[in-house]
Amino acid sequence: MSTGIGDPDRFGHTLGEPVGQDVTDVINQPGNRIDEGIFMKVIVDWDLCDGNGVCAIEAPTVFEIDDDDELHVLTDEIGDAERAQVDSAVRVCPKRALRLEP
């Protein structure tokens, strides 16, 4: 428990030294990730979207471009199965019109 400015953990963090217990292995075990099983919602900024379709290429089960170059979001609740594809679609969107929120 932190006791204030003189606390060894706080001082160690300030110096960039490892302090406390390494929990990386525990966090990365199946079932222990905080975001596992939590649905994210995909948000489209319609003022920015120009319907170029990059998102539909990256995540075709979530985004679709129709014959008029209009974007359609097929599902806005993103689960674990679609998460990597949608993360990629968000990253490559040239207009930065996509984001994910819990």
C-alpha positions as CSV (number, residue, x, y, z in Angstrom):
1,M,0.0,0.0,0.0
2,S,1.3,3.4,-0.9
3,T,2.2,5.6,2.0
4,G,3.0,8.8,0.1
5,I,6.0,10.6,-1.5
6,G,8.6,8.6,0.4
7,D,7.1,5.2,-0.6
8,P,9.7,2.9,-2.1
9,D,7.3,1.7,-4.9
10,R,6.5,5.3,-5.9
11,F,10.2,6.2,-5.8
12,G,11.1,3.1,-7.9
13,H,8.5,4.0,-10.5
14,T,9.9,7.6,-10.7
15,L,13.4,6.2,-11.5
16,G,12.0,3.7,-14.0
17,E,13.0,0.7,-12.0
18,P,10.7,-2.4,-11.9
19,V,8.8,-2.5,-8.7
20,G,6.0,-4.7,-7.4
21,Q,5.1,-8.0,-8.9
22,D,5.2,-8.9,-12.6
23,V,1.6,-9.9,-13.5
24,T,2.1,-10.1,-17.3
25,D,1.8,-13.9,-17.4
26,V,-1.3,-13.8,-15.3
27,I,-3.0,-11.1,-17.3
28,N,-2.3,-12.9,-20.6
29,Q,-3.8,-16.2,-19.6
30,P,-7.1,-17.1,-21.3
31,G,-10.0,-15.8,-19.3
32,N,-8.0,-13.2,-17.4
33,R,-7.9,-10.3,-19.9
34,I,-10.0,-7.4,-18.8
35,D,-11.4,-6.9,-22.3
36,E,-12.2,-10.5,-23.0
37,G,-15.9,-11.0,-23.6
38,I,-16.7,-7.3,-23.5
39,F,-18.4,-6.0,-26.5
40,M,-17.0,-2.8,-28.1
41,K,-19.2,-0.5,-30.2
42,V,-17.9,0.7,-33.5
43,I,-18.6,4.4,-34.0
44,V,-18.6,6.0,-37.5
45,D,-18.1,9.8,-37.9
46,W,-20.4,10.2,-40.9
47,D,-19.1,13.7,-41.5
48,L,-15.6,12.3,-42.1
49,C,-16.5,9.0,-43.9
50,D,-16.2,9.2,-47.7
51,G,-17.1,5.6,-48.4
52,N,-13.7,4.5,-49.8
53,G,-14.3,0.9,-48.5
54,V,-11.0,0.2,-46.8
55,C,-12.9,-0.8,-43.7
56,A,-15.0,-3.2,-45.7
57,I,-11.9,-4.9,-47.0
58,E,-10.4,-5.2,-43.5
59,A,-13.6,-6.3,-41.7
60,P,-16.1,-7.6,-44.2
61,T,-18.4,-9.1,-41.6
62,V,-18.8,-5.7,-40.0
63,F,-18.7,-3.1,-42.8
64,E,-20.2,-3.2,-46.3
65,I,-20.0,-0.7,-49.2
66,D,-23.1,-0.7,-51.5
67,D,-23.3,0.1,-55.2
68,D,-23.6,3.8,-54.4
69,D,-20.4,3.8,-52.3
70,E,-22.4,4.2,-49.1
71,L,-21.0,2.5,-46.0
72,H,-23.2,0.2,-44.0
73,V,-22.3,-1.1,-40.5
74,L,-23.6,-4.6,-40.4
75,T,-23.2,-4.9,-36.7
76,D,-22.1,-2.2,-34.3
77,E,-21.4,-4.5,-31.3
78,I,-17.9,-5.9,-31.8
79,G,-17.0,-9.1,-29.9
80,D,-13.7,-11.0,-29.6
81,A,-14.1,-12.7,-32.9
82,E,-14.3,-9.5,-34.9
83,R,-12.0,-7.3,-32.7
84,A,-8.7,-7.8,-34.6
85,Q,-10.3,-7.0,-38.0
86,V,-12.1,-3.9,-36.7
87,D,-9.0,-2.7,-34.9
88,S,-7.2,-3.0,-38.3
89,A,-10.1,-1.1,-40.1
90,V,-9.9,1.7,-37.5
91,R,-6.1,2.0,-38.0
92,V,-6.2,2.0,-41.8
93,C,-9.2,4.3,-42.3
94,P,-7.7,7.2,-44.4
95,K,-10.3,9.7,-43.1
96,R,-10.0,8.5,-39.4
97,A,-13.8,8.2,-39.4
98,L,-13.9,5.0,-37.2
99,R,-13.3,4.4,-33.5
100,L,-14.2,1.7,-31.0
101,E,-15.7,2.5,-27.6
102,P,-16.7,0.2,-24.7
